[in-house]
Amino acid sequence: MKYLSICVFALVLASCQQSLPEIKPTLVTEKLPHDSDDPAIWVNKNNPEQSIIFGTDKDEVNGGVYAFDLEGKIIEEKSIKGVSYPNNVDVEYGFKLNDSTFTDIMAYTEREKHQIRLFSVPDMTPLDNGGFKVFEDETMVEMKRPMGISLYKNPITGAISAIVSRKNGPTEGYLYQYEFVSDSTGVKANLLRKFGKFSGQKEIEAIAVDDALGYVYYSDEGVGIRKYYANPAKGNDEIALFGQNLFKDDIEGIAIATYSGDNGFIIVSNQQAHT
């Protein structure tokens, strides 16, 4: 797809036999040069009208992570180009750089360089000294190529970590989780754990984290959605597998919609069914 569509979702209780209502986009961003893939929205809490929509544009040499305003126009000075196949992107708030400095952050996977990148938002300063290598203990190249990324902020400690998936991986330990830590020498990404079951059928790309309740959801494409604790201290046992037989092939995107209290929804895209 060449455009990013930003939609307002009408959530309707319906049986699986009923057709879902068509969702109309409220905004379509400007055209990108290659293959747009994954969005993330940074909300400017002081000036919401200055919020930024980030979107990846996949290409092995000239890919990019583009920034858009709320009219869908590209913000050139905040866009990152010349990226080697950027796959997924996510944002998080309040990363501690030092005792007196906090910043919001944006992270994305750079598949062909086997790394993740980390930038401050909204000034877009790189925090990673060129990138953090991931899946370094793997010997097969295909198992080193990151795809999905979702950021988790521990609501008690404030620590922020990245949960990263890849193009291919084992049936156990498909995802790696890295904690971002800042000290006098800069920011590091420390491996916390390897976790997550994989059916072996297709791949795992889409990941979403519910910070407030402490769960991570990811799509085992062709199988269903798997649920784990986002906090490594709570263990690596799978909590649930759901959504089997409800999708065609690619459970391509997952998002969390939160409401008051503990209420919310998991929104999933079903690519081949166009829903």
C-alpha positions, 0 to 999 in steps of 0.5 A: 500500500502506498498511503497510510489511512487513519480511521475512526473505528465504530465498534459494533457487537455482532456475531461472526456470521454478520458482516462488519460495517465498512470503515471510512478513513477520516484521513489519508496521508500523502503518497510515499515512494515505496511500500508503506507498512506500519503507523504509530501516533505520537500525541503532543500532550501540551499541544495536541494539534502538533501531534505526529503520525509516523509511518514506515515506507519499506525499501531495502536501500531507500526506505524511510520513517516518515512524519506526517501532521494531522492533515496528512502532510509529510513533515520533511524535517522530522522524516528519516530517509535512507533506511534499510527496510524499516518494518514497524514503528512505535512510540512511548512517553517519558524515557529517562535520559538522566536524573533531570531529563525525560523525553518521548521516544520513537523506535523502529526496526531496520530489517536489513541492518539487523537492528532497531533505531531509537530517536527522541520525539519531537526533535528527532535526535538519535539516541542509539549511536547508529542502532542497537543490534538484535538477535545477535546470538543467532547464526542464521541471517533469516533469524536476525532480521527484525520485523515487529516492535512494540514499546512497553513502559512498566507503570511501577518502575517507569522502565521502557523496553522494546519487544521485537519480532523477526522474519523467522524464528524458533517455535519457542523464544521467537520474540526478544525483549530489550530494556533501554537504559541511559547512563553517562556513556549513552543509551543502551539496549539490554536483552531482558529475555527471549519468549513467545511461542510460534506455530511455524506456519508463517511469521510473527510481525504485529505486536501490541502492548497494554502498558496499564494492564501489563499484557503483550499481544502478538499475531502468529499469522495463520493461527491466532493471537497470543497473549503474555505478560509484558513484565519479564518478572511475571514469567514467560508462560503463555496466558491465552491463544485466541482468534483461531479460525476468525482470520484468513491469512495475515493478522497484519496489525494489532492495536489497543484501544483503552477506555476508562477503568480497565475497559478497552478493545484489541483491534486487529486487521485481517489483511486478505479479508480487507477488514 
